[in-house]
Amino acid sequence: MARDSEPSVRPARRHHLRDAHLHVLAVVIFGLLAWSGLDGLDREVAGLAVPSLVVGLAGAVRAVLAVTGILPPLRRPAARQAVRGILVLIAVVALAAGFALAPSGMDRGFVIAVDAVLAGALAGYAFLGEPRRALAGTR
């Protein structure tokens, strides 16, 4: 049993479990996005399919790592920043691929806008998907 002046391990674990269901939801959402990208490749809509596949796979892998606890701990900010930077770089690559593969004509703007939203979702998850730090003295 921890004294008042000693930090307790239990609230941190409870805190991790509180975030786990959100990361499981992210696994499902990004997994469905990757599946949608695979299906789009069969239908020859590469402008939407390739970015969906890239963003979906990267987001699903990041979410699985968060659920399993494989991500670097909060005490190692350089490693966390590297993971975040890789995800942002993948988002930029997905947007560039969508821009390059977008069809010509009136659908081009729509495809690029959808790809930008997908890339923004991955970049947002890179920054907002971090575990929250518990405030001192709270549970």
Secondary structure, DSSP 4 states (H G I P E B T S, - for coil): ---TTSPPHHHHHHHHHHHHHHHHHHHHHHHHHHHHHHHHHHTT-HHHHHHHHHHHHHHHHHHHHHHHT-SPPTT-HHHHHHHHHHHHHHHHHHHHHHHHHPPSSTTHHHHHHHHHHHHHHHHHHHHHTSPPPPPTT--
